[in-house]
Amino acid sequence: MVDPLPASVELAIYLYFLGVAAVGLAVHGRLWLASRVRRRLYDGAFVSAVVDRREEP
């Protein structure tokens, strides 16, 4: 039978998993937002609005 881990080691393992999950969520969120912005930029509506502003006197 395996002896149980000390509470400090168990806490460190759980904190490591939470840290990895937080980093993964942050990377996923940044990629998701970047794709939405890129889609809006090349969708035409945003680009035409910027071009219209530049043509005004």
PDB file of N, CA, C, O and CB in Angstrom:
ATOM      1  N   MET A   1       0.837  -1.173   0.000  1.00  0.00           N
ATOM      2  CA  MET A   1       0.000   0.000   0.000  1.00  0.00           C
ATOM      3  C   MET A   1       0.885   1.241   0.000  1.00  0.00           C
ATOM      4  O   MET A   1       1.976   1.237   0.570  1.00  0.00           O
ATOM      5  CB  MET A   1      -0.954  -0.005   1.210  1.00  0.00           C
ATOM      6  N   VAL A   2       0.404   2.306  -0.645  1.00  0.00           N
ATOM      7  CA  VAL A   2       1.170   3.543  -0.761  1.00  0.00           C
ATOM      8  C   VAL A   2       0.822   4.461   0.398  1.00  0.00           C
ATOM      9  O   VAL A   2      -0.345   4.630   0.750  1.00  0.00           O
ATOM     10  CB  VAL A   2       0.895   4.242  -2.114  1.00  0.00           C
ATOM     11  N   ASP A   3       1.854   5.050   0.982  1.00  0.00           N
ATOM     12  CA  ASP A   3       1.633   6.001   2.070  1.00  0.00           C
ATOM     13  C   ASP A   3       1.043   7.290   1.504  1.00  0.00           C
ATOM     14  O   ASP A   3       1.383   7.679   0.387  1.00  0.00           O
ATOM     15  CB  ASP A   3       2.959   6.293   2.833  1.00  0.00           C
ATOM     16  N   PRO A   4       0.165   7.959   2.252  1.00  0.00           N
ATOM     17  CA  PRO A   4      -0.403   9.231   1.771  1.00  0.00           C
ATOM     18  C   PRO A   4       0.661  10.326   1.741  1.00  0.00           C
ATOM     19  O   PRO A   4       1.614  10.316   2.521  1.00  0.00           O
ATOM     20  CB  PRO A   4      -1.585   9.670   2.666  1.00  0.00           C
ATOM     21  N   LEU A   5       0.475  11.259   0.828  1.00  0.00           N
ATOM     22  CA  LEU A   5       1.410  12.377   0.711  1.00  0.00           C
ATOM     23  C   LEU A   5       1.166  13.378   1.824  1.00  0.00           C
ATOM     24  O   LEU A   5       0.045  13.514   2.314  1.00  0.00           O
ATOM     25  CB  LEU A   5       1.279  13.059  -0.661  1.00  0.00           C
ATOM     26  N   PRO A   6       2.219  14.080   2.221  1.00  0.00           N
ATOM     27  CA  PRO A   6       2.007  15.159   3.196  1.00  0.00           C
ATOM     28  C   PRO A   6       1.100  16.240   2.601  1.00  0.00           C
ATOM     29  O   PRO A   6       1.028  16.402   1.383  1.00  0.00           O
ATOM     30  CB  PRO A   6       3.364  15.775   3.635  1.00  0.00           C
ATOM     31  N   ALA A   7       0.425  16.962   3.458  1.00  0.00           N
ATOM     32  CA  ALA A   7      -0.528  17.984   3.013  1.00  0.00           C
ATOM     33  C   ALA A   7       0.163  19.072   2.194  1.00  0.00           C
ATOM     34  O   ALA A   7      -0.431  19.587   1.247  1.00  0.00           O
ATOM     35  CB  ALA A   7      -1.236  18.611   4.219  1.00  0.00           C
ATOM     36  N   SER A   8       1.388  19.431   2.529  1.00  0.00           N
ATOM     37  CA  SER A   8       2.087  20.486   1.789  1.00  0.00           C
ATOM     38  C   SER A   8       2.402  20.042   0.361  1.00  0.00           C
ATOM     39  O   SER A   8       2.319  20.847  -0.567  1.00  0.00           O
ATOM     40  CB  SER A   8       3.383  20.880   2.514  1.00  0.00           C
ATOM     41  N   VAL A   9       2.762  18.771   0.176  1.00  0.00           N
ATOM     42  CA  VAL A   9       3.054  18.260  -1.166  1.00  0.00           C
ATOM     43  C   VAL A   9       1.769  18.194  -1.984  1.00  0.00           C
ATOM     44  O   VAL A   9       1.758  18.548  -3.163  1.00  0.00           O
ATOM     45  CB  VAL A   9       3.722  16.861  -1.092  1.00  0.00           C
ATOM     46  N   GLU A  10       0.706  17.747  -1.364  1.00  0.00           N
ATOM     47  CA  GLU A  10      -0.573  17.676  -2.054  1.00  0.00           C
ATOM     48  C   GLU A  10      -1.041  19.078  -2.469  1.00  0.00           C
ATOM     49  O   GLU A  10      -1.546  19.261  -3.576  1.00  0.00           O
ATOM     50  CB  GLU A  10      -1.627  16.998  -1.158  1.00  0.00           C
ATOM     51  N   LEU A  11      -0.875  20.052  -1.590  1.00  0.00           N
ATOM     52  CA  LEU A  11      -1.233  21.434  -1.904  1.00  0.00           C
ATOM     53  C   LEU A  11      -0.388  21.960  -3.060  1.00  0.00           C
ATOM     54  O   LEU A  11      -0.907  22.642  -3.943  1.00  0.00           O
ATOM     55  CB  LEU A  11      -1.059  22.330  -0.668  1.00  0.00           C
ATOM     56  N   ALA A  12       0.903  21.653  -3.064  1.00  0.00           N
ATOM     57  CA  ALA A  12       1.780  22.099  -4.146  1.00  0.00           C
ATOM     58  C   ALA A  12       1.350  21.506  -5.484  1.00  0.00           C
ATOM     59  O   ALA A  12       1.387  22.192  -6.506  1.00  0.00           O
ATOM     60  CB  ALA A  12       3.232  21.718  -3.845  1.00  0.00           C
ATOM     61  N   ILE A  13       0.950  20.255  -5.484  1.00  0.00           N
ATOM     62  CA  ILE A  13       0.497  19.609  -6.723  1.00  0.00           C
ATOM     63  C   ILE A  13      -0.772  20.290  -7.237  1.00  0.00           C
ATOM     64  O   ILE A  13      -0.875  20.596  -8.425  1.00  0.00           O
ATOM     65  CB  ILE A  13       0.240  18.095  -6.492  1.00  0.00           C
ATOM     66  N   TYR A  14      -1.726  20.525  -6.353  1.00  0.00           N
ATOM     67  CA  TYR A  14      -2.966  21.177  -6.768  1.00  0.00           C
ATOM     68  C   TYR A  14      -2.716  22.600  -7.255  1.00  0.00           C
ATOM     69  O   TYR A  14      -3.334  23.031  -8.229  1.00  0.00           O
ATOM     70  CB  TYR A  14      -3.965  21.191  -5.617  1.00  0.00           C
ATOM     71  N   LEU A  15      -1.818  23.339  -6.594  1.00  0.00           N
ATOM     72  CA  LEU A  15      -1.498  24.695  -7.044  1.00  0.00           C
ATOM     73  C   LEU A  15      -0.811  24.684  -8.407  1.00  0.00           C
ATOM     74  O   LEU A  15      -1.034  25.576  -9.226  1.00  0.00           O
ATOM     75  CB  LEU A  15      -0.607  25.397  -6.017  1.00  0.00           C
ATOM     76  N   TYR A  16       0.022  23.677  -8.648  1.00  0.00           N
ATOM     77  CA  TYR A  16       0.670  23.539  -9.949  1.00  0.00           C
ATOM     78  C   TYR A  16      -0.381  23.311 -11.035  1.00  0.00           C
ATOM     79  O   TYR A  16      -0.337  23.954 -12.084  1.00  0.00           O
ATOM     80  CB  TYR A  16       1.691  22.377  -9.931  1.00  0.00           C
ATOM     81  N   PHE A  17      -1.318  22.406 -10.792  1.00  0.00           N
ATOM     82  CA  PHE A  17      -2.369  22.144 -11.776  1.00  0.00           C
ATOM     83  C   PHE A  17      -3.229  23.388 -12.014  1.00  0.00           C
ATOM     84  O   PHE A  17      -3.601  23.669 -13.154  1.00  0.00           O
ATOM     85  CB  PHE A  17      -3.251  20.977 -11.312  1.00  0.00           C
ATOM     86  N   LEU A  18      -3.543  24.123 -10.968  1.00  0.00           N
ATOM     87  CA  LEU A  18      -4.316  25.361 -11.135  1.00  0.00           C
ATOM     88  C   LEU A  18      -3.524  26.402 -11.926  1.00  0.00           C
ATOM     89  O   LEU A  18      -4.092  27.124 -12.745  1.00  0.00           O
ATOM     90  CB  LEU A  18      -4.715  25.935  -9.762  1.00  0.00           C
ATOM     91  N   GLY A  19      -2.230  26.480 -11.686  1.00  0.00           N
ATOM     92  CA  GLY A  19      -1.388  27.420 -12.439  1.00  0.00           C
ATOM     93  C   GLY A  19      -1.328  27.073 -13.918  1.00  0.00           C
ATOM     94  O   GLY A  19      -1.427  27.954 -14.771  1.00  0.00           O
ATOM     95  N   VAL A  20      -1.165  25.782 -14.224  1.00  0.00           N
ATOM     96  CA  VAL A  20      -1.130  25.342 -15.621  1.00  0.00           C
ATOM     97  C   VAL A  20      -2.480  25.618 -16.288  1.00  0.00           C
ATOM     98  O   VAL A  20      -2.523  26.050 -17.440  1.00  0.00           O
ATOM     99  CB  VAL A  20      -0.776  23.830 -15.713  1.00  0.00           C
ATOM    100  N   ALA A  21      -3.572  25.375 -15.579  1.00  0.00           N
ATOM    101  CA  ALA A  21      -4.904  25.645 -16.129  1.00  0.00           C
ATOM    102  C   ALA A  21      -5.095  27.142 -16.367  1.00  0.00           C
ATOM    103  O   ALA A  21      -5.687  27.529 -17.375  1.00  0.00           O
ATOM    104  CB  ALA A  21      -6.000  25.113 -15.181  1.00  0.00           C
ATOM    105  N   ALA A  22      -4.613  27.982 -15.471  1.00  0.00           N
ATOM    106  CA  ALA A  22      -4.753  29.426 -15.634  1.00  0.00           C
ATOM    107  C   ALA A  22      -3.962  29.925 -16.838  1.00  0.00           C
ATOM    108  O   ALA A  22      -4.447  30.765 -17.596  1.00  0.00           O
ATOM    109  CB  ALA A  22      -4.295  30.150 -14.370  1.00  0.00           C
ATOM    110  N   VAL A  23      -2.755  29.415 -17.013  1.00  0.00           N
ATOM    111  CA  VAL A  23      -1.954  29.811 -18.180  1.00  0.00           C
ATOM    112  C   VAL A  23      -2.625  29.350 -19.465  1.00  0.00           C
ATOM    113  O   VAL A  23      -2.684  30.102 -20.437  1.00  0.00           O
ATOM    114  CB  VAL A  23      -0.525  29.228 -18.087  1.00  0.00           C
ATOM    115  N   GLY A  24      -3.127  28.132 -19.480  1.00  0.00           N
ATOM    116  CA  GLY A  24      -3.816  27.630 -20.667  1.00  0.00           C
ATOM    117  C   GLY A  24      -5.056  28.445 -20.989  1.00  0.00           C
ATOM    118  O   GLY A  24      -5.326  28.728 -22.156  1.00  0.00           O
ATOM    119  N   LEU A  25      -5.807  28.824 -19.976  1.00  0.00           N
ATOM    120  CA  LEU A  25      -6.992  29.638 -20.186  1.00  0.00           C
ATOM    121  C   LEU A  25      -6.622  31.025 -20.709  1.00  0.00           C
ATOM    122  O   LEU A  25      -7.311  31.565 -21.574  1.00  0.00           O
ATOM    123  CB  LEU A  25      -7.786  29.758 -18.891  1.00  0.00           C
ATOM    124  N   ALA A  26      -5.543  31.601 -20.190  1.00  0.00           N
ATOM    125  CA  ALA A  26      -5.111  32.917 -20.656  1.00  0.00           C
ATOM    126  C   ALA A  26      -4.669  32.865 -22.116  1.00  0.00           C
ATOM    127  O   ALA A  26      -5.010  33.752 -22.899  1.00  0.00           O
ATOM    128  CB  ALA A  26      -3.970  33.446 -19.779  1.00  0.00           C
ATOM    129  N   VAL A  27      -3.920  31.839 -22.484  1.00  0.00           N
ATOM    130  CA  VAL A  27      -3.478  31.704 -23.877  1.00  0.00           C
ATOM    131  C   VAL A  27      -4.679  31.486 -24.788  1.00  0.00           C
ATOM    132  O   VAL A  27      -4.763  32.085 -25.860  1.00  0.00           O
ATOM    133  CB  VAL A  27      -2.473  30.536 -24.024  1.00  0.00           C
ATOM    134  N   HIS A  28      -5.594  30.645 -24.374  1.00  0.00           N
ATOM    135  CA  HIS A  28      -6.789  30.395 -25.172  1.00  0.00           C
ATOM    136  C   HIS A  28      -7.601  31.677 -25.355  1.00  0.00           C
ATOM    137  O   HIS A  28      -8.068  31.959 -26.458  1.00  0.00           O
ATOM    138  CB  HIS A  28      -7.652  29.310 -24.514  1.00  0.00           C
ATOM    139  N   GLY A  29      -7.769  32.444 -24.300  1.00  0.00           N
ATOM    140  CA  GLY A  29      -8.522  33.684 -24.378  1.00  0.00           C
ATOM    141  C   GLY A  29      -7.876  34.696 -25.311  1.00  0.00           C
ATOM    142  O   GLY A  29      -8.566  35.359 -26.086  1.00  0.00           O
ATOM    143  N   ARG A  30      -6.554  34.818 -25.239  1.00  0.00           N
ATOM    144  CA  ARG A  30      -5.863  35.761 -26.120  1.00  0.00           C
ATOM    145  C   ARG A  30      -5.984  35.350 -27.583  1.00  0.00           C
ATOM    146  O   ARG A  30      -6.191  36.197 -28.452  1.00  0.00           O
ATOM    147  CB  ARG A  30      -4.391  35.867 -25.730  1.00  0.00           C
ATOM    148  N   LEU A  31      -5.855  34.056 -27.855  1.00  0.00           N
ATOM    149  CA  LEU A  31      -5.996  33.587 -29.232  1.00  0.00           C
ATOM    150  C   LEU A  31      -7.422  33.780 -29.735  1.00  0.00           C
ATOM    151  O   LEU A  31      -7.625  34.153 -30.890  1.00  0.00           O
ATOM    152  CB  LEU A  31      -5.598  32.113 -29.337  1.00  0.00           C
ATOM    153  N   TRP A  32      -8.401  33.534 -28.885  1.00  0.00           N
ATOM    154  CA  TRP A  32      -9.799  33.696 -29.271  1.00  0.00           C
ATOM    155  C   TRP A  32     -10.108  35.162 -29.578  1.00  0.00           C
ATOM    156  O   TRP A  32     -10.750  35.468 -30.583  1.00  0.00           O
ATOM    157  CB  TRP A  32     -10.726  33.176 -28.159  1.00  0.00           C
ATOM    158  N   LEU A  33      -9.646  36.070 -28.702  1.00  0.00           N
ATOM    159  CA  LEU A  33      -9.882  37.489 -28.945  1.00  0.00           C
ATOM    160  C   LEU A  33      -9.163  37.970 -30.201  1.00  0.00           C
ATOM    161  O   LEU A  33      -9.715  38.765 -30.963  1.00  0.00           O
ATOM    162  CB  LEU A  33      -9.434  38.310 -27.743  1.00  0.00           C
ATOM    163  N   ALA A  34      -7.945  37.500 -30.422  1.00  0.00           N
ATOM    164  CA  ALA A  34      -7.201  37.903 -31.614  1.00  0.00           C
ATOM    165  C   ALA A  34      -7.910  37.449 -32.882  1.00  0.00           C
ATOM    166  O   ALA A  34      -7.941  38.180 -33.873  1.00  0.00           O
ATOM    167  CB  ALA A  34      -5.780  37.335 -31.576  1.00  0.00           C
ATOM    168  N   SER A  35      -8.476  36.256 -32.858  1.00  0.00           N
ATOM    169  CA  SER A  35      -9.179  35.788 -34.052  1.00  0.00           C
ATOM    170  C   SER A  35     -10.447  36.594 -34.296  1.00  0.00           C
ATOM    171  O   SER A  35     -10.806  36.841 -35.447  1.00  0.00           O
ATOM    172  CB  SER A  35      -9.520  34.303 -33.923  1.00  0.00           C
ATOM    173  N   ARG A  36     -11.127  37.005 -33.240  1.00  0.00           N
ATOM    174  CA  ARG A  36     -12.338  37.827 -33.417  1.00  0.00           C
ATOM    175  C   ARG A  36     -11.984  39.198 -33.967  1.00  0.00           C
ATOM    176  O   ARG A  36     -12.687  39.714 -34.836  1.00  0.00           O
ATOM    177  CB  ARG A  36     -13.093  37.978 -32.082  1.00  0.00           C
ATOM    178  N   VAL A  37     -10.901  39.798 -33.474  1.00  0.00           N
ATOM    179  CA  VAL A  37     -10.479  41.107 -33.969  1.00  0.00           C
ATOM    180  C   VAL A  37     -10.043  40.986 -35.424  1.00  0.00           C
ATOM    181  O   VAL A  37     -10.392  41.832 -36.248  1.00  0.00           O
ATOM    182  CB  VAL A  37      -9.330  41.684 -33.102  1.00  0.00           C
ATOM    183  N   ARG A  38      -9.288  39.946 -35.744  1.00  0.00           N
ATOM    184  CA  ARG A  38      -8.831  39.745 -37.117  1.00  0.00           C
ATOM    185  C   ARG A  38     -10.017  39.558 -38.059  1.00  0.00           C
ATOM    186  O   ARG A  38     -10.013  40.079 -39.174  1.00  0.00           O
ATOM    187  CB  ARG A  38      -7.891  38.533 -37.200  1.00  0.00           C
ATOM    188  N   ARG A  39     -11.032  38.817 -37.614  1.00  0.00           N
ATOM    189  CA  ARG A  39     -12.216  38.605 -38.436  1.00  0.00           C
ATOM    190  C   ARG A  39     -12.948  39.920 -38.673  1.00  0.00           C
ATOM    191  O   ARG A  39     -13.437  40.165 -39.776  1.00  0.00           O
ATOM    192  CB  ARG A  39     -13.152  37.587 -37.776  1.00  0.00           C
ATOM    193  N   ARG A  40     -13.028  40.769 -37.649  1.00  0.00           N
ATOM    194  CA  ARG A  40     -13.698  42.062 -37.820  1.00  0.00           C
ATOM    195  C   ARG A  40     -12.904  42.986 -38.724  1.00  0.00           C
ATOM    196  O   ARG A  40     -13.482  43.747 -39.500  1.00  0.00           O
ATOM    197  CB  ARG A  40     -13.919  42.729 -36.471  1.00  0.00           C
ATOM    198  N   LEU A  41     -11.575  42.924 -38.629  1.00  0.00           N
ATOM    199  CA  LEU A  41     -10.754  43.786 -39.469  1.00  0.00           C
ATOM    200  C   LEU A  41     -10.937  43.444 -40.942  1.00  0.00           C
ATOM    201  O   LEU A  41     -11.047  44.336 -41.783  1.00  0.00           O
ATOM    202  CB  LEU A  41      -9.280  43.666 -39.078  1.00  0.00           C
ATOM    203  N   TYR A  42     -10.968  42.160 -41.249  1.00  0.00           N
ATOM    204  CA  TYR A  42     -11.052  41.744 -42.640  1.00  0.00           C
ATOM    205  C   TYR A  42     -12.476  41.467 -43.089  1.00  0.00           C
ATOM    206  O   TYR A  42     -12.700  41.013 -44.211  1.00  0.00           O
ATOM    207  CB  TYR A  42     -10.213  40.525 -42.856  1.00  0.00           C
ATOM    208  N   ASP A  43     -13.429  41.735 -42.227  1.00  0.00           N
ATOM    209  CA  ASP A  43     -14.821  41.536 -42.591  1.00  0.00           C
ATOM    210  C   ASP A  43     -15.295  42.606 -43.558  1.00  0.00           C
ATOM    211  O   ASP A  43     -16.213  42.367 -44.344  1.00  0.00           O
ATOM    212  CB  ASP A  43     -15.695  41.529 -41.350  1.00  0.00           C
ATOM    213  N   GLY A  44     -14.692  43.765 -43.513  1.00  0.00           N
ATOM    214  CA  GLY A  44     -15.042  44.835 -44.428  1.00  0.00           C
ATOM    215  C   GLY A  44     -15.665  46.026 -43.734  1.00  0.00           C
ATOM    216  O   GLY A  44     -15.431  47.161 -44.149  1.00  0.00           O
ATOM    217  N   ALA A  45     -16.437  45.815 -42.708  1.00  0.00           N
ATOM    218  CA  ALA A  45     -17.119  46.917 -42.043  1.00  0.00           C
ATOM    219  C   ALA A  45     -16.119  47.843 -41.366  1.00  0.00           C
ATOM    220  O   ALA A  45     -16.213  49.064 -41.497  1.00  0.00           O
ATOM    221  CB  ALA A  45     -18.123  46.387 -41.021  1.00  0.00           C
ATOM    222  N   PHE A  46     -15.171  47.274 -40.650  1.00  0.00           N
ATOM    223  CA  PHE A  46     -14.199  48.097 -39.941  1.00  0.00           C
ATOM    224  C   PHE A  46     -13.268  48.785 -40.931  1.00  0.00           C
ATOM    225  O   PHE A  46     -12.948  49.962 -40.767  1.00  0.00           O
ATOM    226  CB  PHE A  46     -13.390  47.247 -38.946  1.00  0.00           C
ATOM    227  N   VAL A  47     -12.838  48.066 -41.947  1.00  0.00           N
ATOM    228  CA  VAL A  47     -11.910  48.632 -42.923  1.00  0.00           C
ATOM    229  C   VAL A  47     -12.575  49.761 -43.687  1.00  0.00           C
ATOM    230  O   VAL A  47     -11.945  50.792 -43.924  1.00  0.00           O
ATOM    231  CB  VAL A  47     -11.414  47.550 -43.894  1.00  0.00           C
ATOM    232  N   SER A  48     -13.842  49.596 -44.083  1.00  0.00           N
ATOM    233  CA  SER A  48     -14.523  50.657 -44.820  1.00  0.00           C
ATOM    234  C   SER A  48     -14.734  51.883 -43.938  1.00  0.00           C
ATOM    235  O   SER A  48     -14.679  53.007 -44.437  1.00  0.00           O
ATOM    236  CB  SER A  48     -15.867  50.157 -45.359  1.00  0.00           C
ATOM    237  N   ALA A  49     -14.971  51.699 -42.651  1.00  0.00           N
ATOM    238  CA  ALA A  49     -15.136  52.839 -41.746  1.00  0.00           C
ATOM    239  C   ALA A  49     -13.839  53.619 -41.621  1.00  0.00           C
ATOM    240  O   ALA A  49     -13.866  54.848 -41.572  1.00  0.00           O
ATOM    241  CB  ALA A  49     -15.602  52.370 -40.363  1.00  0.00           C
ATOM    242  N   VAL A  50     -12.724  52.944 -41.569  1.00  0.00           N
ATOM    243  CA  VAL A  50     -11.432  53.622 -41.466  1.00  0.00           C
ATOM    244  C   VAL A  50     -11.125  54.353 -42.765  1.00  0.00           C
ATOM    245  O   VAL A  50     -10.639  55.484 -42.732  1.00  0.00           O
ATOM    246  CB  VAL A  50     -10.307  52.616 -41.134  1.00  0.00           C
ATOM    247  N   VAL A  51     -11.394  53.743 -43.888  1.00  0.00           N
ATOM    248  CA  VAL A  51     -11.143  54.377 -45.181  1.00  0.00           C
ATOM    249  C   VAL A  51     -12.014  55.606 -45.351  1.00  0.00           C
ATOM    250  O   VAL A  51     -11.548  56.627 -45.858  1.00  0.00           O
ATOM    251  CB  VAL A  51     -11.392  53.391 -46.324  1.00  0.00           C
ATOM    252  N   ASP A  52     -13.279  55.527 -44.935  1.00  0.00           N
ATOM    253  CA  ASP A  52     -14.171  56.686 -45.033  1.00  0.00           C
ATOM    254  C   ASP A  52     -13.660  57.850 -44.208  1.00  0.00           C
ATOM    255  O   ASP A  52     -13.759  58.994 -44.652  1.00  0.00           O
ATOM    256  CB  ASP A  52     -15.578  56.315 -44.583  1.00  0.00           C
ATOM    257  N   ARG A  53     -13.129  57.609 -43.048  1.00  0.00           N
ATOM    258  CA  ARG A  53     -12.604  58.673 -42.194  1.00  0.00           C
ATOM    259  C   ARG A  53     -11.405  59.351 -42.840  1.00  0.00           C
ATOM    260  O   ARG A  53     -11.242  60.566 -42.731  1.00  0.00           O
ATOM    261  CB  ARG A  53     -12.217  58.117 -40.822  1.00  0.00           C
ATOM    262  N   ARG A  54     -10.576  58.580 -43.505  1.00  0.00           N
ATOM    263  CA  ARG A  54      -9.383  59.151 -44.126  1.00  0.00           C
ATOM    264  C   ARG A  54      -9.742  60.017 -45.328  1.00  0.00           C
ATOM    265  O   ARG A  54      -8.993  60.937 -45.658  1.00  0.00           O
ATOM    266  CB  ARG A  54      -8.425  58.041 -44.551  1.00  0.00           C
ATOM    267  N   GLU A  55     -10.856  59.753 -45.986  1.00  0.00           N
ATOM    268  CA  GLU A  55     -11.234  60.507 -47.161  1.00  0.00           C
ATOM    269  C   GLU A  55     -11.935  61.811 -46.822  1.00  0.00           C
ATOM    270  O   GLU A  55     -12.103  62.664 -47.694  1.00  0.00           O
ATOM    271  CB  GLU A  55     -12.111  59.675 -48.033  1.00  0.00           C
ATOM    272  N   GLU A  56     -12.352  61.985 -45.557  1.00  0.00           N
ATOM    273  CA  GLU A  56     -13.022  63.223 -45.178  1.00  0.00           C
ATOM    274  C   GLU A  56     -12.019  64.371 -45.151  1.00  0.00           C
ATOM    275  O   GLU A  56     -10.854  64.176 -44.803  1.00  0.00           O
ATOM    276  CB  GLU A  56     -13.709  63.073 -43.805  1.00  0.00           C
ATOM    277  N   PRO A  57     -12.478  65.586 -45.525  1.00  0.00           N
ATOM    278  CA  PRO A  57     -11.536  66.731 -45.544  1.00  0.00           C
ATOM    279  C   PRO A  57     -11.117  67.187 -44.176  1.00  0.00           C
ATOM    280  O   PRO A  57     -10.336  68.130 -44.052  1.00  0.00           O
ATOM    281  CB  PRO A  57     -12.146  67.890 -46.264  1.00  0.00           C
TER     282      PRO A  57
END
